[in-house]
């Protein structure tokens, strides 16, 4: 599973490329790379490994680059390209709590 950034034409888009990848790996990439800006849980019950390529872009400018108008957003790209639909839902989210902070000791 890899993420490719395309900005050579002055417009921003990305590709997720999966080779022998699971849908769970795709879900992790969606959450980790910020394409959906939310946790993603695989509820497809698909257990196989797949080869796929999904081209997508943000709906707003990022880092001074405009999104490529010829590339769909991640939501549309997943539905059209892979037949997968991202659905907003509520569920448990892991929370990390910092209980103490201290300066490192001098060595």
PDB file as gemmi writes it, atoms N, CA and C in Angstrom:
CRYST1    1.000    1.000    1.000  90.00  90.00  90.00 P 1                      
ATOM      1  N   UNK A   1       0.857  -1.165   0.000  1.00  0.00           N  
ATOM      2  CA  UNK A   1       0.000   0.000   0.000  1.00  0.00           C  
ATOM      3  C   UNK A   1       0.898   1.221   0.000  1.00  0.00           C  
ATOM      4  N   UNK A   2       0.731   2.102  -0.976  1.00  0.00           N  
ATOM      5  CA  UNK A   2       1.536   3.314  -1.013  1.00  0.00           C  
ATOM      6  C   UNK A   2       0.660   4.505  -1.393  1.00  0.00           C  
ATOM      7  N   UNK A   3       1.148   5.680  -1.032  1.00  0.00           N  
ATOM      8  CA  UNK A   3       0.484   6.931  -1.360  1.00  0.00           C  
ATOM      9  C   UNK A   3       1.416   7.730  -2.256  1.00  0.00           C  
ATOM     10  N   UNK A   4       0.899   8.188  -3.373  1.00  0.00           N  
ATOM     11  CA  UNK A   4       1.680   8.968  -4.323  1.00  0.00           C  
ATOM     12  C   UNK A   4       1.082  10.363  -4.409  1.00  0.00           C  
ATOM     13  N   UNK A   5       1.944  11.368  -4.246  1.00  0.00           N  
ATOM     14  CA  UNK A   5       1.506  12.763  -4.362  1.00  0.00           C  
ATOM     15  C   UNK A   5       1.830  13.241  -5.776  1.00  0.00           C  
ATOM     16  N   UNK A   6       0.839  13.818  -6.449  1.00  0.00           N  
ATOM     17  CA  UNK A   6       1.019  14.362  -7.792  1.00  0.00           C  
ATOM     18  C   UNK A   6       0.818  15.872  -7.743  1.00  0.00           C  
ATOM     19  N   UNK A   7       1.867  16.626  -8.007  1.00  0.00           N  
ATOM     20  CA  UNK A   7       1.731  18.081  -8.032  1.00  0.00           C  
ATOM     21  C   UNK A   7       2.622  18.707  -9.108  1.00  0.00           C  
ATOM     22  N   UNK A   8       3.118  17.896 -10.027  1.00  0.00           N  
ATOM     23  CA  UNK A   8       4.013  18.390 -11.065  1.00  0.00           C  
ATOM     24  C   UNK A   8       3.363  19.359 -12.039  1.00  0.00           C  
ATOM     25  N   UNK A   9       2.054  19.289 -12.164  1.00  0.00           N  
ATOM     26  CA  UNK A   9       1.351  20.189 -13.083  1.00  0.00           C  
ATOM     27  C   UNK A   9       0.826  21.440 -12.383  1.00  0.00           C  
ATOM     28  N   UNK A  10       1.249  21.670 -11.141  1.00  0.00           N  
ATOM     29  CA  UNK A  10       0.806  22.838 -10.382  1.00  0.00           C  
ATOM     30  C   UNK A  10      -0.522  22.643  -9.677  1.00  0.00           C  
ATOM     31  N   UNK A  11      -1.123  21.485  -9.862  1.00  0.00           N  
ATOM     32  CA  UNK A  11      -2.372  21.123  -9.185  1.00  0.00           C  
ATOM     33  C   UNK A  11      -2.097  19.915  -8.309  1.00  0.00           C  
ATOM     34  N   UNK A  12      -2.839  19.797  -7.223  1.00  0.00           N  
ATOM     35  CA  UNK A  12      -2.568  18.750  -6.240  1.00  0.00           C  
ATOM     36  C   UNK A  12      -3.556  17.596  -6.369  1.00  0.00           C  
ATOM     37  N   UNK A  13      -3.027  16.381  -6.426  1.00  0.00           N  
ATOM     38  CA  UNK A  13      -3.843  15.171  -6.333  1.00  0.00           C  
ATOM     39  C   UNK A  13      -2.976  14.067  -5.751  1.00  0.00           C  
ATOM     40  N   UNK A  14      -3.600  12.981  -5.385  1.00  0.00           N  
ATOM     41  CA  UNK A  14      -2.919  11.846  -4.771  1.00  0.00           C  
ATOM     42  C   UNK A  14      -3.435  10.559  -5.384  1.00  0.00           C  
ATOM     43  N   UNK A  15      -2.681   9.486  -5.165  1.00  0.00           N  
ATOM     44  CA  UNK A  15      -3.121   8.153  -5.548  1.00  0.00           C  
ATOM     45  C   UNK A  15      -2.814   7.203  -4.402  1.00  0.00           C  
ATOM     46  N   UNK A  16      -3.765   6.339  -4.095  1.00  0.00           N  
ATOM     47  CA  UNK A  16      -3.505   5.200  -3.232  1.00  0.00           C  
ATOM     48  C   UNK A  16      -3.312   4.015  -4.168  1.00  0.00           C  
ATOM     49  N   UNK A  17      -2.194   3.326  -4.010  1.00  0.00           N  
ATOM     50  CA  UNK A  17      -1.903   2.163  -4.832  1.00  0.00           C  
ATOM     51  C   UNK A  17      -1.756   0.973  -3.906  1.00  0.00           C  
ATOM     52  N   UNK A  18      -2.611   0.011  -4.101  1.00  0.00           N  
ATOM     53  CA  UNK A  18      -2.555  -1.210  -3.312  1.00  0.00           C  
ATOM     54  C   UNK A  18      -2.166  -2.382  -4.184  1.00  0.00           C  
ATOM     55  N   UNK A  19      -1.173  -3.127  -3.752  1.00  0.00           N  
ATOM     56  CA  UNK A  19      -0.776  -4.360  -4.425  1.00  0.00           C  
ATOM     57  C   UNK A  19      -0.831  -5.469  -3.402  1.00  0.00           C  
ATOM     58  N   UNK A  20      -1.743  -6.388  -3.628  1.00  0.00           N  
ATOM     59  CA  UNK A  20      -1.975  -7.475  -2.683  1.00  0.00           C  
ATOM     60  C   UNK A  20      -2.339  -6.908  -1.311  1.00  0.00           C  
ATOM     61  N   UNK A  21      -3.117  -5.848  -1.302  1.00  0.00           N  
ATOM     62  CA  UNK A  21      -3.478  -5.132  -0.071  1.00  0.00           C  
ATOM     63  C   UNK A  21      -4.889  -5.507   0.378  1.00  0.00           C  
ATOM     64  N   UNK A  22      -5.105  -5.393   1.668  1.00  0.00           N  
ATOM     65  CA  UNK A  22      -6.436  -5.641   2.224  1.00  0.00           C  
ATOM     66  C   UNK A  22      -7.205  -4.320   2.313  1.00  0.00           C  
ATOM     67  N   UNK A  23      -8.496  -4.427   2.470  1.00  0.00           N  
ATOM     68  CA  UNK A  23      -9.319  -3.234   2.659  1.00  0.00           C  
ATOM     69  C   UNK A  23      -8.993  -2.600   4.012  1.00  0.00           C  
ATOM     70  N   UNK A  24      -8.596  -3.404   4.979  1.00  0.00           N  
ATOM     71  CA  UNK A  24      -8.151  -2.875   6.268  1.00  0.00           C  
ATOM     72  C   UNK A  24      -6.926  -1.986   6.119  1.00  0.00           C  
ATOM     73  N   UNK A  25      -5.996  -2.372   5.249  1.00  0.00           N  
ATOM     74  CA  UNK A  25      -4.821  -1.535   4.990  1.00  0.00           C  
ATOM     75  C   UNK A  25      -5.232  -0.217   4.329  1.00  0.00           C  
ATOM     76  N   UNK A  26      -6.201  -0.278   3.439  1.00  0.00           N  
ATOM     77  CA  UNK A  26      -6.711   0.944   2.826  1.00  0.00           C  
ATOM     78  C   UNK A  26      -7.338   1.838   3.888  1.00  0.00           C  
ATOM     79  N   UNK A  27      -8.108   1.268   4.793  1.00  0.00           N  
ATOM     80  CA  UNK A  27      -8.732   2.049   5.867  1.00  0.00           C  
ATOM     81  C   UNK A  27      -7.673   2.731   6.727  1.00  0.00           C  
ATOM     82  N   UNK A  28      -6.595   2.021   7.037  1.00  0.00           N  
ATOM     83  CA  UNK A  28      -5.506   2.620   7.808  1.00  0.00           C  
ATOM     84  C   UNK A  28      -4.868   3.777   7.056  1.00  0.00           C  
ATOM     85  N   UNK A  29      -4.659   3.619   5.752  1.00  0.00           N  
ATOM     86  CA  UNK A  29      -4.071   4.689   4.948  1.00  0.00           C  
ATOM     87  C   UNK A  29      -4.989   5.900   4.894  1.00  0.00           C  
ATOM     88  N   UNK A  30      -6.285   5.677   4.757  1.00  0.00           N  
ATOM     89  CA  UNK A  30      -7.242   6.780   4.718  1.00  0.00           C  
ATOM     90  C   UNK A  30      -7.182   7.599   6.001  1.00  0.00           C  
ATOM     91  N   UNK A  31      -7.083   6.927   7.129  1.00  0.00           N  
ATOM     92  CA  UNK A  31      -7.039   7.628   8.413  1.00  0.00           C  
ATOM     93  C   UNK A  31      -5.678   8.266   8.665  1.00  0.00           C  
ATOM     94  N   UNK A  32      -4.606   7.555   8.331  1.00  0.00           N  
ATOM     95  CA  UNK A  32      -3.256   8.029   8.651  1.00  0.00           C  
ATOM     96  C   UNK A  32      -2.821   9.204   7.785  1.00  0.00           C  
ATOM     97  N   UNK A  33      -3.210   9.219   6.533  1.00  0.00           N  
ATOM     98  CA  UNK A  33      -2.741  10.256   5.613  1.00  0.00           C  
ATOM     99  C   UNK A  33      -3.610  11.502   5.612  1.00  0.00           C  
ATOM    100  N   UNK A  34      -4.666  11.495   6.379  1.00  0.00           N  
ATOM    101  CA  UNK A  34      -5.478  12.701   6.500  1.00  0.00           C  
ATOM    102  C   UNK A  34      -6.429  12.960   5.350  1.00  0.00           C  
ATOM    103  N   UNK A  35      -6.619  11.985   4.479  1.00  0.00           N  
ATOM    104  CA  UNK A  35      -7.504  12.230   3.346  1.00  0.00           C  
ATOM    105  C   UNK A  35      -8.954  12.415   3.759  1.00  0.00           C  
ATOM    106  N   UNK A  36      -9.365  11.793   4.850  1.00  0.00           N  
ATOM    107  CA  UNK A  36     -10.740  11.980   5.326  1.00  0.00           C  
ATOM    108  C   UNK A  36     -10.795  12.747   6.640  1.00  0.00           C  
ATOM    109  N   UNK A  37      -9.651  13.000   7.245  1.00  0.00           N  
ATOM    110  CA  UNK A  37      -9.546  13.779   8.491  1.00  0.00           C  
ATOM    111  C   UNK A  37     -10.414  13.213   9.614  1.00  0.00           C  
ATOM    112  N   UNK A  38     -10.450  11.877   9.696  1.00  0.00           N  
ATOM    113  CA  UNK A  38     -11.220  11.197  10.741  1.00  0.00           C  
ATOM    114  C   UNK A  38     -10.750   9.754  10.818  1.00  0.00           C  
ATOM    115  N   UNK A  39     -11.008   9.087  11.929  1.00  0.00           N  
ATOM    116  CA  UNK A  39     -10.701   7.652  11.999  1.00  0.00           C  
ATOM    117  C   UNK A  39     -11.525   6.886  10.963  1.00  0.00           C  
ATOM    118  N   UNK A  40     -10.978   5.809  10.437  1.00  0.00           N  
ATOM    119  CA  UNK A  40     -11.681   4.987   9.443  1.00  0.00           C  
ATOM    120  C   UNK A  40     -11.639   3.544   9.915  1.00  0.00           C  
ATOM    121  N   UNK A  41     -12.798   2.902   9.943  1.00  0.00           N  
ATOM    122  CA  UNK A  41     -12.916   1.508  10.360  1.00  0.00           C  
ATOM    123  C   UNK A  41     -13.437   0.695   9.193  1.00  0.00           C  
ATOM    124  N   UNK A  42     -12.788  -0.410   8.891  1.00  0.00           N  
ATOM    125  CA  UNK A  42     -13.222  -1.301   7.818  1.00  0.00           C  
ATOM    126  C   UNK A  42     -14.366  -2.167   8.320  1.00  0.00           C  
ATOM    127  N   UNK A  43     -15.552  -1.949   7.787  1.00  0.00           N  
ATOM    128  CA  UNK A  43     -16.712  -2.766   8.122  1.00  0.00           C  
ATOM    129  C   UNK A  43     -17.241  -3.510   6.904  1.00  0.00           C  
ATOM    130  N   UNK A  44     -16.387  -3.709   5.891  1.00  0.00           N  
ATOM    131  CA  UNK A  44     -16.818  -4.344   4.648  1.00  0.00           C  
ATOM    132  C   UNK A  44     -16.970  -5.856   4.758  1.00  0.00           C  
ATOM    133  N   UNK A  45     -16.259  -6.460   5.690  1.00  0.00           N  
ATOM    134  CA  UNK A  45     -16.206  -7.924   5.838  1.00  0.00           C  
ATOM    135  C   UNK A  45     -15.527  -8.596   4.638  1.00  0.00           C  
ATOM    136  N   UNK A  46     -14.807  -7.816   3.825  1.00  0.00           N  
ATOM    137  CA  UNK A  46     -14.029  -8.372   2.724  1.00  0.00           C  
ATOM    138  C   UNK A  46     -12.700  -8.865   3.294  1.00  0.00           C  
ATOM    139  N   UNK A  47     -12.354 -10.124   3.021  1.00  0.00           N  
ATOM    140  CA  UNK A  47     -11.165 -10.716   3.630  1.00  0.00           C  
ATOM    141  C   UNK A  47     -10.020 -10.940   2.651  1.00  0.00           C  
ATOM    142  N   UNK A  48     -10.233 -10.696   1.377  1.00  0.00           N  
ATOM    143  CA  UNK A  48      -9.200 -10.973   0.383  1.00  0.00           C  
ATOM    144  C   UNK A  48      -8.163  -9.877   0.272  1.00  0.00           C  
ATOM    145  N   UNK A  49      -7.201 -10.120  -0.598  1.00  0.00           N  
ATOM    146  CA  UNK A  49      -6.187  -9.140  -0.934  1.00  0.00           C  
ATOM    147  C   UNK A  49      -6.459  -8.656  -2.357  1.00  0.00           C  
ATOM    148  N   UNK A  50      -6.221  -7.365  -2.598  1.00  0.00           N  
ATOM    149  CA  UNK A  50      -6.615  -6.751  -3.857  1.00  0.00           C  
ATOM    150  C   UNK A  50      -5.496  -5.876  -4.411  1.00  0.00           C  
ATOM    151  N   UNK A  51      -5.517  -5.713  -5.727  1.00  0.00           N  
ATOM    152  CA  UNK A  51      -4.689  -4.721  -6.403  1.00  0.00           C  
ATOM    153  C   UNK A  51      -5.619  -3.600  -6.843  1.00  0.00           C  
ATOM    154  N   UNK A  52      -5.272  -2.368  -6.507  1.00  0.00           N  
ATOM    155  CA  UNK A  52      -6.122  -1.243  -6.885  1.00  0.00           C  
ATOM    156  C   UNK A  52      -5.303   0.031  -6.964  1.00  0.00           C  
ATOM    157  N   UNK A  53      -5.885   1.015  -7.634  1.00  0.00           N  
ATOM    158  CA  UNK A  53      -5.303   2.354  -7.750  1.00  0.00           C  
ATOM    159  C   UNK A  53      -6.476   3.334  -7.683  1.00  0.00           C  
ATOM    160  N   UNK A  54      -6.417   4.249  -6.728  1.00  0.00           N  
ATOM    161  CA  UNK A  54      -7.477   5.237  -6.542  1.00  0.00           C  
ATOM    162  C   UNK A  54      -6.860   6.630  -6.590  1.00  0.00           C  
ATOM    163  N   UNK A  55      -7.275   7.444  -7.554  1.00  0.00           N  
ATOM    164  CA  UNK A  55      -6.802   8.828  -7.662  1.00  0.00           C  
ATOM    165  C   UNK A  55      -7.822   9.740  -7.001  1.00  0.00           C  
ATOM    166  N   UNK A  56      -7.319  10.682  -6.188  1.00  0.00           N  
ATOM    167  CA  UNK A  56      -8.225  11.575  -5.462  1.00  0.00           C  
ATOM    168  C   UNK A  56      -7.527  12.894  -5.173  1.00  0.00           C  
ATOM    169  N   UNK A  57      -8.337  13.881  -4.808  1.00  0.00           N  
ATOM    170  CA  UNK A  57      -7.803  15.178  -4.409  1.00  0.00           C  
ATOM    171  C   UNK A  57      -8.658  15.751  -3.288  1.00  0.00           C  
ATOM    172  N   UNK A  58      -8.115  16.741  -2.620  1.00  0.00           N  
ATOM    173  CA  UNK A  58      -8.900  17.448  -1.596  1.00  0.00           C  
ATOM    174  C   UNK A  58      -9.923  18.341  -2.269  1.00  0.00           C  
ATOM    175  N   UNK A  59     -10.889  18.839  -1.507  1.00  0.00           N  
ATOM    176  CA  UNK A  59     -11.879  19.751  -2.071  1.00  0.00           C  
ATOM    177  C   UNK A  59     -11.480  21.211  -1.917  1.00  0.00           C  
ATOM    178  N   UNK A  60     -10.356  21.493  -1.218  1.00  0.00           N  
ATOM    179  CA  UNK A  60      -9.846  22.855  -1.041  1.00  0.00           C  
ATOM    180  C   UNK A  60      -8.344  22.859  -1.291  1.00  0.00           C  
ATOM    181  N   UNK A  61      -7.793  24.056  -1.481  1.00  0.00           N  
ATOM    182  CA  UNK A  61      -6.358  24.203  -1.673  1.00  0.00           C  
ATOM    183  C   UNK A  61      -5.605  23.729  -0.429  1.00  0.00           C  
ATOM    184  N   UNK A  62      -4.431  23.135  -0.656  1.00  0.00           N  
ATOM    185  CA  UNK A  62      -3.571  22.663   0.426  1.00  0.00           C  
ATOM    186  C   UNK A  62      -2.151  23.097   0.114  1.00  0.00           C  
ATOM    187  N   UNK A  63      -1.521  23.776   1.065  1.00  0.00           N  
ATOM    188  CA  UNK A  63      -0.136  24.194   0.884  1.00  0.00           C  
ATOM    189  C   UNK A  63       0.071  25.102  -0.318  1.00  0.00           C  
ATOM    190  N   UNK A  64      -0.930  25.899  -0.640  1.00  0.00           N  
ATOM    191  CA  UNK A  64      -0.817  26.816  -1.768  1.00  0.00           C  
ATOM    192  C   UNK A  64      -1.123  26.195  -3.121  1.00  0.00           C  
ATOM    193  N   UNK A  65      -1.426  24.894  -3.153  1.00  0.00           N  
ATOM    194  CA  UNK A  65      -1.766  24.223  -4.410  1.00  0.00           C  
ATOM    195  C   UNK A  65      -3.264  23.975  -4.483  1.00  0.00           C  
ATOM    196  N   UNK A  66      -3.830  24.304  -5.619  1.00  0.00           N  
ATOM    197  CA  UNK A  66      -5.250  24.059  -5.847  1.00  0.00           C  
ATOM    198  C   UNK A  66      -5.475  22.582  -6.166  1.00  0.00           C  
ATOM    199  N   UNK A  67      -6.631  22.027  -5.787  1.00  0.00           N  
ATOM    200  CA  UNK A  67      -6.925  20.647  -6.145  1.00  0.00           C  
ATOM    201  C   UNK A  67      -7.122  20.520  -7.657  1.00  0.00           C  
ATOM    202  N   UNK A  68      -6.723  19.386  -8.199  1.00  0.00           N  
ATOM    203  CA  UNK A  68      -6.903  19.133  -9.629  1.00  0.00           C  
ATOM    204  C   UNK A  68      -8.398  18.997  -9.914  1.00  0.00           C  
ATOM    205  N   UNK A  69      -8.964  19.870 -10.762  1.00  0.00           N  
ATOM    206  CA  UNK A  69     -10.409  19.815 -11.013  1.00  0.00           C  
ATOM    207  C   UNK A  69     -10.848  18.576 -11.787  1.00  0.00           C  
ATOM    208  N   UNK A  70      -9.917  17.835 -12.358  1.00  0.00           N  
ATOM    209  CA  UNK A  70     -10.246  16.635 -13.132  1.00  0.00           C  
ATOM    210  C   UNK A  70     -10.218  15.364 -12.292  1.00  0.00           C  
ATOM    211  N   UNK A  71      -9.890  15.497 -11.008  1.00  0.00           N  
ATOM    212  CA  UNK A  71      -9.783  14.351 -10.106  1.00  0.00           C  
ATOM    213  C   UNK A  71     -10.856  14.496  -9.021  1.00  0.00           C  
ATOM    214  N   UNK A  72     -11.583  13.407  -8.698  1.00  0.00           N  
ATOM    215  CA  UNK A  72     -12.630  13.502  -7.670  1.00  0.00           C  
ATOM    216  C   UNK A  72     -12.054  13.528  -6.252  1.00  0.00           C  
ATOM    217  N   UNK A  73     -12.876  13.929  -5.305  1.00  0.00           N  
ATOM    218  CA  UNK A  73     -12.486  13.839  -3.898  1.00  0.00           C  
ATOM    219  C   UNK A  73     -12.427  12.367  -3.503  1.00  0.00           C  
ATOM    220  N   UNK A  74     -11.847  12.085  -2.345  1.00  0.00           N  
ATOM    221  CA  UNK A  74     -11.662  10.705  -1.912  1.00  0.00           C  
ATOM    222  C   UNK A  74     -12.993   9.966  -1.784  1.00  0.00           C  
ATOM    223  N   UNK A  75     -14.027  10.644  -1.359  1.00  0.00           N  
ATOM    224  CA  UNK A  75     -15.333   9.996  -1.183  1.00  0.00           C  
ATOM    225  C   UNK A  75     -15.881   9.506  -2.521  1.00  0.00           C  
ATOM    226  N   UNK A  76     -15.831  10.356  -3.524  1.00  0.00           N  
ATOM    227  CA  UNK A  76     -16.319   9.996  -4.860  1.00  0.00           C  
ATOM    228  C   UNK A  76     -15.396   8.965  -5.499  1.00  0.00           C  
ATOM    229  N   UNK A  77     -14.091   9.131  -5.351  1.00  0.00           N  
ATOM    230  CA  UNK A  77     -13.132   8.214  -5.959  1.00  0.00           C  
ATOM    231  C   UNK A  77     -13.296   6.789  -5.437  1.00  0.00           C  
ATOM    232  N   UNK A  78     -13.492   6.641  -4.143  1.00  0.00           N  
ATOM    233  CA  UNK A  78     -13.673   5.304  -3.572  1.00  0.00           C  
ATOM    234  C   UNK A  78     -14.953   4.652  -4.063  1.00  0.00           C  
ATOM    235  N   UNK A  79     -16.004   5.441  -4.163  1.00  0.00           N  
ATOM    236  CA  UNK A  79     -17.283   4.885  -4.594  1.00  0.00           C  
ATOM    237  C   UNK A  79     -17.257   4.502  -6.074  1.00  0.00           C  
ATOM    238  N   UNK A  80     -16.748   5.394  -6.906  1.00  0.00           N  
ATOM    239  CA  UNK A  80     -16.691   5.114  -8.350  1.00  0.00           C  
ATOM    240  C   UNK A  80     -15.656   4.053  -8.699  1.00  0.00           C  
ATOM    241  N   UNK A  81     -14.479   4.166  -8.090  1.00  0.00           N  
ATOM    242  CA  UNK A  81     -13.378   3.286  -8.475  1.00  0.00           C  
ATOM    243  C   UNK A  81     -13.408   1.911  -7.839  1.00  0.00           C  
ATOM    244  N   UNK A  82     -13.831   1.820  -6.584  1.00  0.00           N  
ATOM    245  CA  UNK A  82     -13.770   0.556  -5.861  1.00  0.00           C  
ATOM    246  C   UNK A  82     -15.128   0.059  -5.381  1.00  0.00           C  
ATOM    247  N   UNK A  83     -16.161   0.870  -5.531  1.00  0.00           N  
ATOM    248  CA  UNK A  83     -17.474   0.475  -5.042  1.00  0.00           C  
ATOM    249  C   UNK A  83     -17.581   0.533  -3.527  1.00  0.00           C  
ATOM    250  N   UNK A  84     -16.691   1.286  -2.886  1.00  0.00           N  
ATOM    251  CA  UNK A  84     -16.710   1.440  -1.430  1.00  0.00           C  
ATOM    252  C   UNK A  84     -17.291   2.791  -1.067  1.00  0.00           C  
ATOM    253  N   UNK A  85     -18.057   2.833  -0.007  1.00  0.00           N  
ATOM    254  CA  UNK A  85     -18.674   4.084   0.413  1.00  0.00           C  
ATOM    255  C   UNK A  85     -18.249   4.403   1.836  1.00  0.00           C  
ATOM    256  N   UNK A  86     -17.724   5.611   2.024  1.00  0.00           N  
ATOM    257  CA  UNK A  86     -17.396   6.086   3.360  1.00  0.00           C  
ATOM    258  C   UNK A  86     -18.657   6.678   3.982  1.00  0.00           C  
ATOM    259  N   UNK A  87     -18.992   6.209   5.163  1.00  0.00           N  
ATOM    260  CA  UNK A  87     -20.201   6.656   5.845  1.00  0.00           C  
ATOM    261  C   UNK A  87     -19.807   7.207   7.216  1.00  0.00           C  
ATOM    262  N   UNK A  88     -20.222   8.431   7.497  1.00  0.00           N  
ATOM    263  CA  UNK A  88     -19.949   9.020   8.811  1.00  0.00           C  
ATOM    264  C   UNK A  88     -20.792   8.300   9.857  1.00  0.00           C  
ATOM    265  N   UNK A  89     -20.156   7.967  10.959  1.00  0.00           N  
ATOM    266  CA  UNK A  89     -20.851   7.269  12.027  1.00  0.00           C  
ATOM    267  C   UNK A  89     -20.178   7.632  13.346  1.00  0.00           C  
ATOM    268  N   UNK A  90     -20.798   7.285  14.431  1.00  0.00           N  
ATOM    269  CA  UNK A  90     -20.218   7.524  15.746  1.00  0.00           C  
ATOM    270  C   UNK A  90     -19.738   6.198  16.309  1.00  0.00           C  
ATOM    271  N   UNK A  91     -18.632   6.267  17.038  1.00  0.00           N  
ATOM    272  CA  UNK A  91     -18.091   5.067  17.655  1.00  0.00           C  
ATOM    273  C   UNK A  91     -16.971   5.432  18.588  1.00  0.00           C  
ATOM    274  N   UNK A  92     -16.386   4.430  19.233  1.00  0.00           N  
ATOM    275  CA  UNK A  92     -15.304   4.706  20.170  1.00  0.00           C  
ATOM    276  C   UNK A  92     -14.055   5.210  19.435  1.00  0.00           C  
ATOM    277  N   UNK A  93     -13.370   6.131  20.051  1.00  0.00           N  
ATOM    278  CA  UNK A  93     -12.134   6.684  19.507  1.00  0.00           C  
ATOM    279  C   UNK A  93     -11.066   6.580  20.580  1.00  0.00           C  
ATOM    280  N   UNK A  94      -9.892   6.027  20.231  1.00  0.00           N  
ATOM    281  CA  UNK A  94      -8.839   5.944  21.256  1.00  0.00           C  
ATOM    282  C   UNK A  94      -8.364   7.330  21.675  1.00  0.00           C  
ATOM    283  N   UNK A  95      -8.105   7.462  22.969  1.00  0.00           N  
ATOM    284  CA  UNK A  95      -7.635   8.735  23.523  1.00  0.00           C  
ATOM    285  C   UNK A  95      -6.357   8.461  24.295  1.00  0.00           C  
ATOM    286  N   UNK A  96      -5.341   9.295  24.074  1.00  0.00           N  
ATOM    287  CA  UNK A  96      -4.082   9.179  24.800  1.00  0.00           C  
ATOM    288  C   UNK A  96      -4.011  10.317  25.810  1.00  0.00           C  
ATOM    289  N   UNK A  97      -3.701   9.981  27.045  1.00  0.00           N  
ATOM    290  CA  UNK A  97      -3.647  10.962  28.120  1.00  0.00           C  
ATOM    291  C   UNK A  97      -2.208  11.076  28.608  1.00  0.00           C  
ATOM    292  N   UNK A  98      -1.691  12.291  28.647  1.00  0.00           N  
ATOM    293  CA  UNK A  98      -0.356  12.541  29.193  1.00  0.00           C  
ATOM    294  C   UNK A  98      -0.533  12.867  30.663  1.00  0.00           C  
ATOM    295  N   UNK A  99       0.023  12.032  31.512  1.00  0.00           N  
ATOM    296  CA  UNK A  99      -0.155  12.212  32.947  1.00  0.00           C  
ATOM    297  C   UNK A  99       0.948  13.021  33.594  1.00  0.00           C  
ATOM    298  N   UNK A 100       2.134  13.041  33.006  1.00  0.00           N  
ATOM    299  CA  UNK A 100       3.236  13.751  33.635  1.00  0.00           C  
ATOM    300  C   UNK A 100       4.246  14.144  32.570  1.00  0.00           C  
ATOM    301  N   UNK A 101       4.882  15.282  32.762  1.00  0.00           N  
ATOM    302  CA  UNK A 101       5.943  15.769  31.879  1.00  0.00           C  
ATOM    303  C   UNK A 101       7.095  16.213  32.755  1.00  0.00           C  
ATOM    304  N   UNK A 102       8.310  15.841  32.381  1.00  0.00           N  
ATOM    305  CA  UNK A 102       9.490  16.295  33.113  1.00  0.00           C  
ATOM    306  C   UNK A 102      10.650  16.467  32.144  1.00  0.00           C  
ATOM    307  N   UNK A 103      11.578  17.318  32.504  1.00  0.00           N  
ATOM    308  CA  UNK A 103      12.748  17.557  31.687  1.00  0.00           C  
ATOM    309  C   UNK A 103      13.647  16.326  31.752  1.00  0.00           C  
ATOM    310  N   UNK A 104      14.339  16.003  30.656  1.00  0.00           N  
ATOM    311  CA  UNK A 104      15.261  14.870  30.695  1.00  0.00           C  
ATOM    312  C   UNK A 104      16.441  15.168  31.614  1.00  0.00           C  
ATOM    313  N   UNK A 105      16.964  14.131  32.224  1.00  0.00           N  
ATOM    314  CA  UNK A 105      18.108  14.306  33.116  1.00  0.00           C  
ATOM    315  C   UNK A 105      19.372  14.603  32.294  1.00  0.00           C  
ATOM    316  N   UNK A 106      20.286  15.362  32.855  1.00  0.00           N  
ATOM    317  CA  UNK A 106      21.549  15.683  32.176  1.00  0.00           C  
ATOM    318  C   UNK A 106      22.449  14.457  32.222  1.00  0.00           C  
ATOM    319  N   UNK A 107      23.018  14.108  31.100  1.00  0.00           N  
ATOM    320  CA  UNK A 107      23.904  12.928  31.057  1.00  0.00           C  
ATOM    321  C   UNK A 107      25.339  13.366  31.066  1.00  0.00           C  
TER     322      UNK A 107                                                      
END                                                                             
